Amino acid sequence: LSEAVTRYKKTALKSLTPRTRDTDATRLDWWAARLGAELVANVTPAMIREALDSLRTDGSGIARAGRGAGGVSPTTAAHYLKTLRRLFNVVVKEWGWLRESPVAKVTKPKPTPGRVRLNSAKPACSAPRTVESAPFPVSSCAGRRRCRPWCWSTAYR
């Protein structure tokens, strides 16, 4: 797998944006360290699942400022899986090393729910309720009653 990662970095990563290229290169290095000794044909969905479980519990080993040691979120694990999936897509479709990708048989980790934001009874800002009651000129609305709201708690009616 490490040979496939090296070749993928030299060819396919060049078409990505610099930020995505750097992030994917880091993730591919993690996969190469984890499964690099295996032949591409010998990589199984069980091995990939085991590596993802290890990532979830132990983390990637990359120290981040302000974060202690520990595992990564399901969303981060899904990003690592997505990077490996793209590698195996190239291995199957362009290079012809395999007939099917073992990553296709691995279920993606479910993301944790996002933040729950509740509206309070009191408005969060004092935006005018209608264009006519605005204490300042609203030229972007061009006289329409509905405009882009300045705050979500006081929608125009």
C-alpha angles and dihedrals in degrees: 000000000000090000090053091048091051093048092045091052091052096048119018100033091060092075094057128087115269094252094049090044092055094045093047092046090055092049092047090051088055091051090047091051091048102041103007096114092058123091112246090241091054097054109111133191088248091058091049092048091049090051091049091049089051090050091051094051105031103025130226096288092244110129114225126194114259095011127102128216118290144090131316129250122265089251092057090047088052089053091052089050091048090054091050090046091056090050092052092046089059091044091054103035105033108022098033095217093135138025095221137010119250088208090068089068094054116092116231115245112256112246120239115251115269126243117306110226118191124196114233123220089249115071115250093224139014101244115154116262095223136023092244092057095051111121090214134050113277103200096159090067094056093211096308118139094225117060138163104289119241090211131017096226094065108045118183115259 
